[in-house]
Amino acid sequence: MTPVYGSTRRTGPGGPWSMLRPGPRSALPRMLTWAPLGPRDNSELAELIARSEAADNPPYRTSAQETAEYFVDPTYSGVAGRDENGVMRAFGLVRLRPAGEIYASMTGTVDPQWRHRGIGGALLHWQTERARHLIGAERAGVSAGPVAATAPAHIVTTVLEDDERMKGHLAELRFEPRRWYREVRRSLSEPIPEVDLDGFLTIEPWSEDLDDAVRRAHNQAFADSGGGSMSPEEWRAGRAYFAPQWSFVALDRSGDRARVAGYALSSRYEQDWEALGWREGYTDVIGVLADYRSRDVGPALLSTVMRAYAADGMEYAAAGFESDDPSGAVDLFLDLGYTATRGTILYGLDV
């Protein structure tokens, strides 16, 4: 196993967890001492991930504040392997997210000094079996928030697109690539285009008063493309780096009540800047409702976002988008001068 997997950019106390009884395929290598992983281990966990990211050089860095969010989901199960000196050298974590359908997401890594010893493959086997166990318990109504016994369930994880070793492990476990995530970036030294909106459409700063309307618009936009909905709690989770001053909402004021036409929410990931070698603003979420996709709402939002980044002294604008096609790209970004960088792939297994 090479880089951290299951860590697509950017999720109280943690919930119940327990070790899976080792079996022929889930046994973890005895060269490390294994114990359950929980919130008290977060400092060591962040240090392990930092060592992995320093070696693998992904286009981001994960802070201890972000790893603490690994334990927010109501149901999770984790394991950490330590060497003879008690240093954490590997971890694997499974998080369960019931939301109509059940999703078990897997995250983990192995210290660069301990790779190529079979630890990564064994961890993936452990996580896959553990995910099946948690899904079975959820279907039976054992854990919090029981769902129907027949609810569709999926085990998912992400991997950097050039990590052939991890991709091979996942193929052996019958995981299949499902979605492709692409990072894009644009220099703010280049001219930022002016985009005029027609009619009663305006771009306005994000505010707390607009936030729930944006969430409902986001749910509608993703429902139009086959996605699921987010509760208010899920919508507000993982906002440690949210930058309201860089976030904007497109409103249609043609009726008695303003309607959300689109939105762009940004974050300020300062922990990445030293590794990148520059300062950048990051557009975490951008969406345009179907009725407005031919009215330049997306370009207007991105040009507004870029001007906000530049006004704060940022050198680049960055963002991420997803596709169900490995060659897919988003013309919205490319037409505004963004270029594609390193990407990740979501792998899934239906159970």
C-alpha positions, 0 to 999 in steps of 0.5 A: 500500500502506498498513499493514504486511501479513502481520503478524498478531499474533504466529515461529537464523540465517536460511536461503537466499534469492536475488533473483528475476530481474525479469520483466514482472510482477515488476520493482520500481520504479527510484525505489528501489534494491533489494537482498536483505533479511536479518538484518543489516538488522533494525534498519533494518527495525524502524525502517521498520515503526515509521514505518508503524505510527505512521501507520496506528495498528494496535492493536499495535506491532512491536519489533525483537525481533519483526522478528528472528523474520521470519528464523527460518524455514528458507527465506525470501527478502526484498528492501528498497528504499532511497532515494538517501540509503540509507534503507530505504523499502519491503520485501517478505519471503516465508517458506516453512513446509513442514508436510505442506502448504506455506505461503508467507507474505508480509510487507511495507510501504512508508514512508508518505512513499513510498506511492501511487507503485506500489511496494506493488503491484509488491512484491506481484507480486514476492512472489507470483512469488517464493513460486511459485519457492520452492514449486517448489523445495521440491516439487523437493526443492531446499531443506531439508526436501523434501516430495512434489511433489504437496503442496498449497501456499498463498501467504498474507498478512494485511491490515487489514480497512479497507485497501481499497487492499491488498485491491484489489491482492490481488484483482488477483492472484487472492487470496481472503479465507480467514479473519477475525481479530478483536481483542477487549478488555475493561476490567478495571475491570468485575467479573470473574465467578467460574466454578466447574468441575465434577468433577475439573477444576482451573485451574492455573498453566502450567509447563515440565513441562506445556508439551509436554502443552499442545502435544499438546492444542493439536494435538488441539484444532486437528485437531478443527477441521481445523487442522494440528499443531505440532512442539516447535520450532514451538510454542516459536518466537516466545515473546519476550513470553510471560508464564508468570505470566499463563498457565494450564492446565485439567487433568482429574484424574479418571484416574490421569494428569492430562489437559489439558482446555484452556489459555490462554497470554498475552504481555506486549507492553509496546511497545504500551502507549504507543500504546494509552494503557493497560496490557493483558495479551494472551491469545495462545492459548486452546483447549479440547478437544472433550470439555470444551467444554460444561463452562465450561473456556473461561470459567474460563480467561479469568476466571483470566487476567483476574484475573492481569492485574488483579493485575499492574496491567493496565487491560485484557484483550485477545485475538484469535480467528479465524473462517472467516466475516467476521461470525463472533464468539466467544461465549466472549469476548463473554459475558465482556464483551469487545468487538470492535476492528479486525480483519485478514483472511487472504488465500490463493492455492492454487498 
